[in-house]
C-alpha cells in the first residue's frame, strides 16, 4: 500500500537498550584472519556491537527499555491499553512473549497483548499497527516493543558473524487531538524469503541431528541449517530495486522532498548499502544518522536505536520532520513520514545480566 | 561502452593491477573476488550502466568475460 494515512497518534517516548557487553571485530582475527576481518568491517562499517550473553533474551532488553521509559515519562502502567512485541527471537516457541511481558511490566490484565514476527521493516510496521489500533481499534496508549538477538548466527560464517548486534526498544504511542499525519508505504515480496532464512528447526523442517550439523559452503563459511543464512548480493539487489522507489513513493504521498525532511532514518543494514542509497537518492549524509558503527545491524530495533544514539538531544527538545524506512527479511519494506519531537527519550541503556527485571 | 572498457572497472573492484585481468581470467583465481566483490559489482553496474545485474547470474559466472557478458547483454537489451 502506498500513501496510507493515520492521524490522531503521536510518539510520546522512545527508549533503547543493548546488552552491556561490547564486542570488537578483533575477536575474529584468529578465525578469519586480520586482513579479511578489516575488509568486512571497512565495508559494513560495524566497528563494535553489543551482544547478549547466553540467557539474556530480546524481551529482557525490551522490558528494561520499557521500565525506564515508563519511569521517566511518569506514565501509569494501568494506562497501557495494548502491548505489541515485534521480534524474531521470542522467549519460547510458545507461549507468545507479549503475555510474559504484560506480567513482567505489571500492566493491566485488561491490556491487549500479542507478538508480531517481523525483522528489519519492523519499526515502520509497528508504528502503522499501533496507529491502526489507536485510529480505529479504540486504544488510547500502545506500548510497542521490538528487537532481536543474534543467538542463531554462526560465528564461523563471515557473511553474518560480524554484522548483527543485539538491542531492544520501547516506544509509547498516544492518542492525540494534535494535528499531524503518519503517511505510510508498506510492501512485501515473498520471493525473497529464501535469501534471509533459518531453514530448519521449526515446522517446515524440524530439528534433527543433521540440521544441527555445521557444513562448509562454497565460500568457506560454516553454518548449520538452524542458523541464519544470508545471500548478501540478492539482498543488495532487492534494496536497490525497492528502497529508492519506496522513498520516492512516501515523499510523493506526503508532498515532501528530501530538502524539507530534517532527518532520514533508515534501517541500519550496513554502511556500504546506506551510503550507496544516500548517493543514489541524493540524500546528504548529514541527514542520515548512523548507529551501526557502535551497535551493528540491530534488526527491527535499528531505527529507534539510531534515534536514541544520534537524535536524543534534538528529539527531546524540538519537533522534527522525519522519514523512517525499514527493509529486509521477507522481503518486507516500509517507510513513513511523520513529525516527532518534544518526547520522553532516556539515554541508551546498557543492560547487565544481573539487572534483568522480573525474569520469568 | 565496449567490452574492453568494462574490465578496468572490475580491476578496480578487486584491487587488481591495471591490465592484470583478461576475459579469460577465472574469477576463482582472483584473490579479492568474493561475496563483497559481488555486491560491489552490482553497485558498479547500477551506478555506471543504470541497471541491477542478476545476483544469480553473477554467482554462476566463471570468468571475467562472463561478467562482461552480463553488462553487454543488458546494454543490447537482451
Interface residues (C-beta under 8 A of the other chain):
Chain A: X39 X40 X43 X159 X219 X231 X232 X233 X234 X236 X237 X240 X241 X272 X276 X280
Chain B: X34 X35 X36 X38 X39 X42 X43 X46 X47 X52 X53 X54 X55 X56 X58 X59
